Each structure stands twice: as structure tokens, then as C-alpha cells.
Amino acid sequence: LVALHGEPATTAWLEQFAKRVRVYEGNSAVVQGIVNAEIDLGWTDTDDVWAGQANGWQVEAAFDSTDDLPMGGRGPIVMPCTVGIIRNAPQPAEAQRLASFLLSADAERLMSQTESRNVPVRPALAEELANSDPRLAFPPAAKLNWNAVFEAMPAADTLLARIFKV
């Protein structure tokens, strides 16, 4: 939010927002709060919703996609999975092969079929999978400048600590 809207606007919005929310210890706790009727809605990751559904819980995912929300309207935030190779790894060739596989379309296809239903970063593959399985269809993702997000992190951390006492 800080990267998209700036620190003053985010601060004002969060101060108002904080008066009406309950903070949970993690994403699965948010889903459990919905299931237990402690709250009507909550922010969480999709994989926690899907895990709840796999448990038979009555919970659904909804995505931010409207332009009339005061600090929203940009679409869901999609965070790609990452992989890294440790410098001076004892088996660099094997590490490179594993990393190459994990970054492949084949791995994206496999990960989309897991309980977490990872969304492929390759647009054509994402479209193909969404056409074959409607559970894999997502609205257009928010277009974020990840460098700006990184640069905004210290301000965001300070705001969260001050406003939500985390």
C-alpha cells in the first residue's frame, strides 16, 4: 500500500482501518476465524483458503478487483515462488539442474495441481490451466513495481509496528 499510495495516504487509511479489525497470528488463523464466525472476512493467502476447503470448511476466496475501494482496486497481489542456489554449494551442478527444473513450465504445471494451486507466471500456461480447471482462474494481478515495494518496506514495517503493535 505504501508503494502504491504513498506513506501519508496509507497511514491515514491504516489508522481508520485498525479501529475496525482484529489481528490474527497468521493466515490459517484468519481462515479459522471466518470458519468459526468470529469475523466475516479477512485478508489471507489463497493457499490457506484452499487448505480450509480441503478440510471441508465453508470458506471462499474473493479478490480485490474493484476501483471503488479506498486503498484497493489494483487486483490481487501475486507473489512468484523463488529459488536460489547457495554460493559455493557442495553440488553446484545438481543445484543448477534442480533450480532449472523448478523454474520450468513443467514444474509450474505440477505446482498448479497441488493443494496450494500455485498460479503460473507464464501467461499462456496460466490461461491454458484456467481453461482446463476453473479453480485456477484468477483476476488480473496488481501491477506492482517490486523495487518500489522493497524501498517502501521500512516505512511499511514502521507503520505496522506503530498502528497494529506487532
Buried (B, 14 or more C-beta within 10 A) or exposed (E): BBBBBEBEBBBEBBEEBBEEEEEBEEBBBBBBBBBEEEBEEBEBBBBBBBBBBEEEBEBEBEBBBEEEEEBBEBBBEBEEEEEEEEEEEEEEEEBEEBEEEBBEEEBBBEBBEEEBBBBBBBEEBBEBBBEEEEEBEBEEBBEBEEEEBEEBEEBBEEBBEEBEEE
